[in-house]
């Protein structure tokens, strides 16, 4: 695969989580989250993107979101549970993306806000229609995802390299 190959990166925020006495890392999905996660999975399937790799935060709510969403995809991608995604800054998320092997064409990140929103906003040098202002107005709610495309190596991913081609959020 050439480093000039068109690539996609999809950023999925975990579904709605419950507040309980557990640590933040161990918060489970709320009932609404358990309903929204499969819907997000179906919407991802409708995008037609076949993911080569999914990087998922180790937090319980992201793992539960992914477990419910992945069943809706026609092909289950290789999944890596990545501790560094939990509470990751924008710079840390870009560094993770930069580590992606160029054999991966389509990458899915399942993570948290403010990171998912910040990464989508930072990478989107352009967007189709009103997607970027709509994404920024929404605040990137739970179960939302953004699809960005770019050409080049994962090592070249930096601010403004992508085009926001889809944004979806439930209840919007």
VEXPADREN-708435 format. One record per residue (C-alpha): residue number from 1; residue in one letter; x, y, z. Coordinates in nm, 2 decimals, padded with zeros to 4 digits. Last residue first. Example, Ala and Ser with C-alpha at 12.3 -4.5 7.8 and 13.67 -1.06 7.14 Angstrom:
BEGIN
 pos code      X      Y      Z
   2    S  01.37 -00.11  00.71
   1    A  01.23 -00.45  00.78
END
This chain:
BEGIN
 pos code      X      Y      Z
 172    X -02.94  01.55  01.70
 171    X -03.06  01.27  01.92
 170    X -02.78  01.05  01.80
 169    X -02.47  01.22  01.64
 168    X -02.32  01.18  01.30
 167    X -02.04  01.36  01.12
 166    X -01.92  01.28  00.77
 165    X -01.66  01.40  00.52
 164    X -01.43  01.60  00.74
 163    X -01.13  01.66  00.52
 162    X -00.79  01.59  00.68
 161    X -00.44  01.74  00.69
 160    X -00.54  02.05  00.91
 159    X -00.33  01.97  01.22
 158    X -00.11  01.67  01.18
 157    X -00.11  01.33  01.02
 156    X  00.22  01.27  00.83
 155    X  00.32  00.96  01.03
 154    X -00.01  00.80  00.92
 153    X  00.13  00.83  00.57
 152    X -00.04  01.01  00.29
 151    X -00.38  01.12  00.17
 150    X -00.66  01.23  00.40
 149    X -01.01  01.14  00.50
 148    X -01.21  01.23  00.81
 147    X -01.52  01.06  00.95
 146    X -01.66  01.20  01.28
 145    X -01.86  01.00  01.53
 144    X -02.12  01.07  01.80
 143    X -02.21  00.80  02.06
 142    X -02.19  01.07  02.34
 141    X -02.21  01.43  02.21
 140    X -01.95  01.60  01.99
 139    X -02.01  01.96  02.12
 138    X -02.31  01.99  01.88
 137    X -02.21  02.34  01.76
 136    X -01.86  02.22  01.66
 135    X -01.99  01.92  01.46
 134    X -02.24  02.15  01.28
 133    X -01.97  02.41  01.21
 132    X -01.75  02.13  01.06
 131    X -02.03  01.95  00.87
 130    X -02.17  02.25  00.70
 129    X -02.09  02.14  00.35
 128    X -01.80  01.90  00.32
 127    X -01.51  01.99  00.54
 126    X -01.17  02.14  00.53
 125    X -00.85  02.14  00.74
 124    X -01.03  01.90  00.97
 123    X -00.74  01.74  01.17
 122    X -00.77  01.98  01.46
 121    X -01.15  01.97  01.49
 120    X -01.16  01.59  01.48
 119    X -00.88  01.57  01.73
 118    X -01.04  01.82  01.97
 117    X -01.38  01.65  01.95
 116    X -01.23  01.30  02.02
 115    X -01.01  01.44  02.30
 114    X -01.27  01.64  02.50
 113    X -01.42  01.39  02.50
 112    X -01.35  01.02  02.51
 111    X -01.24  00.73  02.30
 110    X -01.31  00.48  02.03
 109    X -01.06  00.54  01.75
 108    X -01.12  00.38  01.41
 107    X -00.86  00.35  01.14
 106    X -00.90  00.28  00.77
 105    X -00.60  00.21  00.54
 104    X -00.37  00.02  00.78
 103    X -00.06 -00.12  00.61
 102    X  00.09  00.23  00.68
 101    X  00.14  00.12  01.04
 100    X -00.03  00.35  01.30
  99    X  00.22  00.53  01.52
  98    X  00.12  00.87  01.39
  97    X -00.23  00.81  01.51
  96    X -00.10  00.75  01.87
  95    X  00.10  01.07  01.85
  94    X -00.20  01.26  01.73
  93    X -00.39  01.13  02.03
  92    X -00.11  01.23  02.27
  91    X -00.10  01.58  02.12
  90    X -00.48  01.62  02.16
  89    X -00.46  01.51  02.52
  88    X -00.54  01.16  02.63
  87    X -00.76  01.10  02.93
  86    X -00.79  00.73  02.84
  85    X -00.63  00.68  02.49
  84    X -00.29  00.58  02.64
  83    X -00.44  00.26  02.78
  82    X -00.50  00.12  02.43
  81    X -00.72 -00.18  02.37
  80    X -00.63 -00.30  02.03
  79    X -00.90 -00.43  01.80
  78    X -00.85 -00.60  01.46
  77    X -01.15 -00.52  01.26
  76    X -01.49 -00.70  01.26
  75    X -01.64 -00.71  00.92
  74    X -02.01 -00.64  00.84
  73    X -02.03 -00.40  01.14
  72    X -02.33 -00.41  01.37
  71    X -02.16 -00.64  01.62
  70    X -01.89 -00.38  01.65
  69    X -02.12 -00.13  01.81
  68    X -02.22 -00.32  02.13
  67    X -01.87 -00.44  02.22
  66    X -01.73 -00.10  02.12
  65    X -01.96  00.09  02.35
  64    X -01.88 -00.16  02.63
  63    X -01.51 -00.11  02.58
  62    X -01.55  00.27  02.58
  61    X -01.76  00.27  02.89
  60    X -01.52  00.04  03.08
  59    X -01.21  00.26  03.01
  58    X -00.94  00.08  02.82
  57    X -00.96  00.32  02.53
  56    X -01.02  00.16  02.19
  55    X -00.80  00.15  01.89
  54    X -00.97 -00.01  01.59
  53    X -00.78 -00.14  01.29
  52    X -00.84 -00.24  00.93
  51    X -01.19 -00.08  00.93
  50    X -01.42 -00.14  00.63
  49    X -01.59  00.19  00.55
  48    X -01.93  00.16  00.39
  47    X -02.07  00.45  00.59
  46    X -02.38  00.24  00.66
  45    X -02.17  00.01  00.89
  44    X -02.08  00.32  01.09
  43    X -02.45  00.41  01.12
  42    X -02.52  00.06  01.23
  41    X -02.25  00.08  01.50
  40    X -02.38  00.42  01.61
  39    X -02.72  00.25  01.65
  38    X -02.56 -00.03  01.85
  37    X -02.41  00.22  02.09
  36    X -02.73  00.43  02.14
  35    X -02.94  00.17  02.33
  34    X -02.66  00.07  02.57
  33    X -02.58  00.43  02.61
  32    X -02.94  00.52  02.70
  31    X -02.93  00.25  02.97
  30    X -02.61  00.40  03.12
  29    X -02.28  00.26  03.02
  28    X -02.04  00.15  03.29
  27    X -01.80  00.38  03.48
  26    X -01.47  00.19  03.56
  25    X -01.22  00.45  03.45
  24    X -01.41  00.72  03.64
  23    X -01.37  00.52  03.96
  22    X -01.68  00.35  04.08
  21    X -01.94  00.52  04.30
  20    X -02.18  00.57  04.01
  19    X -02.24  00.81  03.72
  18    X -02.37  00.61  03.42
  17    X -02.22  00.65  03.08
  16    X -02.37  00.77  02.75
  15    X -02.19  00.61  02.45
  14    X -01.82  00.64  02.38
  13    X -01.70  00.89  02.13
  12    X -01.62  00.76  01.79
  11    X -01.34  00.91  01.58
  10    X -01.31  00.77  01.23
   9    X -00.99  00.80  01.03
   8    X -01.00  00.73  00.66
   7    X -00.71  00.69  00.41
   6    X -00.65  00.77  00.05
   5    X -00.32  00.59 -00.05
   4    X -00.03  00.82 -00.10
   3    X  00.18  00.62  00.15
   2    X  00.14  00.34 -00.10
   1    X  00.00  00.00  00.00
END
